[in-house]
Amino acid sequence: MGLACGNTTKNATKIIFVAIFTTKGINIQYLFRYYSPYRMSQTSVLLDGVKKLLKSHGLTYAHVAKQLGLSQASIKRLFSEGNFSLHRLEMVALMMDMSLTDLLKQIERQRTTLTELSVQQEQDIVADITLLLVTLCVINKWTMQEIVDYYELSETECLQKLIALDKLKIIELQPNNRIKLLVDSHFHWRKNGPIQQFFQRTVAQAFLDSSFSRDDECLIVLNGMLSQHSNHHFQQKLQRLVAEFNQLNDEDSRLPLPKRHGTTAVLALRNWRTGLSQQLVNCGAPAISPSKPTPNEYD
């Protein structure tokens, strides 16, 4: 089996393809396309997508360097110069349990779907609780009929909210009220954005108001003294858990609604000492300053 890449132009749209040579002939698979060939090179499009996928899996330049047997400086240079061979791309794909074809298809999906809403989009949604509810349903791939059957919403009300989401470019409302989701499987709310703030302000306390004793519940509270390096390492592991949760959610979306159950996981980590300990701190004790935010190396 052999592998080759190339590109062609059709109706001013650049299309990157891969040709897989097998004993049965040539199988040409169109992997991704982009509409502004003069603004960004093909390599930049590809490697930007790789970096986003690595970030979503909690993988850093250090992980890539170890996988490829190179230094971190060499990896940064490969990304900045766009000098990646197909073999190296395959090795990077394996880090995320993907084939090269899967990797490129994921990049195409990233380019044609949303992974995050704008501040204005989130503000518009959170200003209407019913719209927020319908948004959560469609992101989890409910049909209009399932929404109407489960909640006390008329078809007219539900349709109005779906039209609003269509205008916000979150879905495409198709004939017979079918819903085409325009957000990626790795979709997330904006950090400290309107919806996250709404959750922290109005929902977080209710979420934690549970004994967490049922088989489908779990509460783990950890406390320790971590270095900044260890803290960052642990956050990367949390990002991998997020990627796994998203994958399971995407796989289970094919099941009928009665077999799926609303599940929320809150992963939080911060440099924090409870108010209980503050009053007992020795006045002469050395100050422990909070760590500074670490910039994302892929930005």
N, C-alpha and C positions, 0 to 999 in steps of 0.2 A: 504494500500500500504506500502511496506517495501523497504529498500535500503541496499545493501551490496556492498563492494568493494573487489577486489582481484587482483591477477596478475598471469600471466602464461608466459612461455617461448616458443617461436616458432622460429626455425632457428636462435638461438642466439639473438633474438630480444625480449626484455622485453615488454609485453603488459599489461597495466593496464586497468581493466574493471570495470563496475558497473552493478550489477544485480538489476533490479527493479521488486519487487514481487507485482503482482496485482491479482485480482480475476480471471483473464483470464490466469494466468500462469506466467512464468518468462521471462522477456525480457532482454537479456544480450546485453549491448551496449559497444563496444570497444571505449574507449575514447581517449587514447593517448599512444604512444609507444616511446621508446627511444633505442638507439643503443649502448650505453656505460654503461651497468649496473654496471660495476666495478668502474667507475669514479664518479658516482653520485647516491645517493640513490633515491628511488622512491619518498619519501617525499620531498627531496630537489628539485627534478624536478617539482613537483606539486606546492610547495610554492614559488619557484622562478617565476613560471608562474603567480601565484596569485599576487605577488608583482609588476610584470611588468604591469599587467592589472590594478591594483590599481593606479599605477603611470600614466598610459595613461588616466585614468578617473579623474586625479587631486585629488585623495584621499590619505590621509596620515594615519600614525599610530593613530593620534588623532581621525580621523573619524571612524576608525575601533574600537578603544577603546570605543567610544560613542555608536556605534552600538551593541557591545557585552557587554556593561556595565562593562568594565574592565579598569584598568589604562593603560597608554601608556607603562609603564615598563613591564606590564604583556603581552601586545601584542608583544612587541619586543622579550620577552622570548619565547612566543609561536612560533614565526617565527624561532628564532635561534635554538630552541630545536625540532622543527617539531612536536609540540604536538597539532595539530588541530583536533577536532572531526568533523564528517560529519555535525552535526547540526550547528557548528560554520562556517564551509565552506559555508553552505547554506545561513546563515545570511550575510556573506561577499558578496556572489553572488548577493543577493537582493539589496545591495548597488549600484550595477552596472546594476540593472534591468535585471538580468539573473537568470535562474534556475541553480541548481548545474550541471546538464548535459550540459547546455550551457557554463557554466564556464569552465568545463573540455575540451569541444570541442574547445573553444577559445585557451586554453593552447596548445592543440595539433596543432592548426593552427600556433601558434607562433613558435613552435619548428620545423615546416616543411616549413615555409616561412620566407622571410626576412622582418624585420621591418626597417632596415637601411643598406645602402651600405657601403663598405669600402672606404677609401679615394682614393685608386687607381681606384676603379670602377667609382667613381664620376669624377675623373680626366679624365678617358678615355671617359666618356660621354660628359663632357663639352668641350672637345677639338674638338668635331665634332658637330656643331650646328644642322645638319640634324639628327644625332643620338640622340641628346637631344630632338628634336621635336618628333621623333618616340617613344622615351622612355616615354615621357609625355602622348602620345596617348595610348600606351599599358597599362600603369599604370591605365589609366581611362577606360580600357577594350574595346578599339577599335579593330575591326578586321583588318586584312591586307587590305581587299577590301575597308573598310571605309577610311583607311588612304590614299590609292591610289586615291580613288574617290574625296577626299576632298582637298588633296594637289597635287602640281605639282611634283609628284614623279612617276617614272616608276615602274612597278612591280619588275624589276631587282634591282633597287636602294633600294626599300623598303625591299626586301628580304635580301639584303646584310646587312642592318641595323638590321633586325630581327635576322640574323645569329650571328651578333656581340653581341646582347643582350643575345642570347642563350649561347654564350661562356662566357659572364660575369655572367651567372647563374641568370639572372633577369627574363628570360622566358624560357619555354621549347617549342621549335618549333616542332610541331607535324605534322603528315601526312596531306596533302592538305593545308599546311601553316596555320593550326590552331594554336592559341597562348594560351599556358597555363601559366598564370601569377604566378611567384614564390615569389611575395612580398605580405605581409600581408595587410589587409584593414586598419591597423593603421600605414602603412608605412610613414616614414618622411625622409626628407633630413638631412644630418649630420649638427649639430650645428656648424656654422662657417666653414662648409666644402666647397669644391670647387663649388658646385652648389649654395649654399646660397650666397657665395661671388660673384659669377657671377650675381645672381639676384640683389644684392645690387649695384654692379658696373655698370650694363648695363640696367637693366629692371625697377628698383624701381622708378626712376624719371618718366619714361614713364607711369607707372602704376598710379602714383598720378596726372598725367596731365589730369585731368577730372573735370568737374563741379559736378560730383556725383549727378546729378539731375534726372536721370532716375529711373523708378520703380524698376529696378533690380540692382541699385547701392546704396551704403550707405557709408558715411564717418563720423566718430565720432572722435573728438579730445577732450581729457580730460586733465585737468591740475589741480593738487592739491598738498597737502603736506601730504604724507603718512609716517607712521612709517614703520620700516623694517618688523614688524609683519603683518601690513595691506597690504604691498606690496606683501609679500609672499602669503597671503590669496587670494588676487586678482589674482595672477598668477595661483593658483590652480583652480579658477573659469574659467580662460582662457583655462586651460587644459581640463576642462569638455566640454567647447564649441568645442574644437578641436575634442574630442571624438564624440560629436553629429554630427559635420560636416562630419567626416569620416563615421559614420553610415548612414547618409542621402545619401552620395555619393555612398556607397556600395549598398543601396536599389535602388537608381535611375539607377545604372549600368544595371539593367534588362530592362530598357526602350529603345526603339529604339533611335538611335543617333539623329535624328531630334528633339526629345523632350528633349534633354539634351544640356546644354550650358556651355561653358568654364567659370568657376567661380573661382576667386582667392580672398582669404581673407588673409590679412596681420595683424597679432596680434603682437603688439610691445609695450613694456613697459620698461622705463629706468629712472634712477635717472639723470635728465637733466634740466639745465637751459639754455634758448636760449641765443645766443650771444647778443641779444638786451639788456638783463638785466645786462650783465657782466660789461659794462662800467659805470653803475649807482650804483654798489655795493659800500657801504661805506667801506673805507679802514680799519676802526676799527671794522667792523662787524665780529662776530665770524664765523670761517670757518665751512662750512657744508661739511663734508667728505662723499664721496660716500659709499654706503653700500658694504660690502664684499660679494663675491659670497657665496651662501648657498649650502652646499653639499647636494646631494640627499639622503634622509634617507633610501631609499630602496637599495642603492648601497652597 
